[in-house]
Amino acid sequence: MLELPEVPGVFCDAHLVDETGLRFLSVWGRDTAIQEFLARLSVPERDGGIRSFWIGTPGQEGAHCVPSVGTDRLMRLTARRTGSVFGELIHLWLYDRLAVDPDRSNGRALLLHHSEANDLTGALWELLKQTLWVPVLDHWRDLLLSHLDEMGCLTRLDGFCVGAFAIDLSNRERIEQEVSFLVRSGRLQIESSCEITAQAA
């Protein structure tokens, strides 16, 4: 695990940080240490608060500097673990709100996944359908995901023991134009190939 030097007694087993700041953090510690960490995230720096911090130490595998926290966009969940060799521990998760509540008005969402996850196509498609305001058909999945990826609307984020796909459909006009073009050009068809084959038979 990676220790948080600014908050002794708090240890991280997974994190995801990008240029916007902290996206996901999983930490362990005793109740007092975890409460101190949460308190320091919520108060100004002049009062001992922290707005940026290191996870681990520079040069350590998995170490990363968190440039900003953005507590207004983070949700939190805690669980109490008893019976360990270290006594009672608190497990704290901080995660971007977009991971559970897609921003449909701005076309943004986040799909968190374990770093060893393989095929995420199905989960990514379901999240895309929740985020996209344009009606889409399930047999469009592979072509449309590939096209949106080429447009830069899907970004893979790699962290420490966790990863994510960031969906950005904020350019609504361009998205609508591209989907409309794919339908009019016949690349996206209203009927699936299976339905067409059945009708022909």
JOLINGI-V12910 format. One line per field, one symbol per residue. burial: # if it has 24 or more other ideal C-beta (glycine too) atoms within 12 Angstrom, else .. A space follows every 50 residues. Layout:
burial->???
//
This chain:
burial->####.##.##########..##########..##.###.##........# ..####.....#.###..###.####............########.##. .##...#######.........###.######.#.#...#..###.##.. ..###.#.###########.....#..##..#.....#............ .
//
